[in-house]
Amino acid sequence: MARYLFAYEVKSTGQKGEFSWSADSEEEAREKVHAKITDFEFTEPDDIVVGDLLEKKETTGDQYYECEGCSA
């Protein structure tokens, strides 16, 4: 499992940001992060563009910590 960080844009406002998600694959993370950003930005799914993968961090071993708020 890894944590994937994506760039995103809200088409209607032009606002840009970054959001991450832990998953077994980039495709799964991209799907989940799209839904979460849609909810977070209070908009419709077609208003969100999940862009480039900015970073991938492996989550195996004792080197990874995720706070409760980060995993919500």
C-alpha positions as CSV (number, residue, x, y, z in Angstrom):
1,M,0.0,0.0,0.0
2,A,1.1,3.6,-0.7
3,R,-0.1,7.1,-0.2
4,Y,-0.6,9.0,-3.5
5,L,-0.6,12.8,-3.7
6,F,-2.5,14.3,-6.6
7,A,-3.0,17.9,-7.9
8,Y,-6.6,18.8,-8.6
9,E,-8.6,21.7,-9.9
10,V,-12.2,22.9,-9.4
11,K,-13.3,23.8,-12.9
12,S,-16.0,26.2,-12.0
13,T,-13.7,28.4,-9.8
14,G,-10.2,27.7,-11.1
15,Q,-9.1,26.8,-7.6
16,K,-6.2,24.4,-7.5
17,G,-5.0,22.2,-4.6
18,E,-3.5,18.9,-3.6
19,F,-5.0,15.9,-1.9
20,S,-3.7,12.4,-1.0
21,W,-5.1,9.0,-0.5
22,S,-3.8,5.6,0.6
23,A,-4.5,2.7,-1.7
24,D,-3.1,-0.4,-3.3
25,S,-2.8,1.2,-6.7
26,E,-2.7,4.7,-8.3
27,E,-6.0,4.0,-10.1
28,E,-7.8,3.1,-6.9
29,A,-6.3,6.2,-5.1
30,R,-7.4,8.4,-8.0
31,E,-11.0,7.2,-7.8
32,K,-11.2,7.6,-4.0
33,V,-9.5,11.0,-4.0
34,H,-11.9,12.3,-6.6
35,A,-14.9,11.4,-4.5
36,K,-13.3,12.9,-1.4
37,I,-12.4,16.1,-3.1
38,T,-15.9,16.4,-4.5
39,D,-17.3,16.1,-1.0
40,F,-14.6,18.4,0.5
41,E,-15.2,21.2,-2.1
42,F,-19.1,20.8,-1.9
43,T,-19.4,20.4,-5.6
44,E,-20.4,18.0,-8.3
45,P,-18.1,15.2,-9.5
46,D,-17.8,16.6,-13.1
47,D,-16.6,19.9,-11.6
48,I,-13.4,18.3,-10.2
49,V,-10.3,17.4,-12.3
50,V,-7.8,15.2,-10.6
51,G,-4.5,15.9,-12.3
52,D,-0.9,14.8,-12.1
53,L,0.4,12.4,-9.5
54,L,2.8,14.5,-7.5
55,E,4.2,12.0,-5.1
56,K,4.0,8.4,-4.0
57,K,5.1,7.3,-0.5
58,E,5.3,3.7,0.5
59,T,3.3,3.0,3.7
60,T,5.0,-0.3,4.8
61,G,7.0,-0.6,7.9
62,D,7.3,1.6,10.9
63,Q,8.1,4.8,9.0
64,Y,4.6,5.8,8.2
65,Y,2.1,7.5,10.5
66,E,-1.3,8.7,9.6
67,C,-3.4,10.8,12.0
68,E,-7.1,10.3,12.4
69,G,-7.9,13.6,10.7
70,C,-5.7,12.8,7.7
71,S,-7.4,9.5,7.0
72,A,-10.9,10.8,7.0
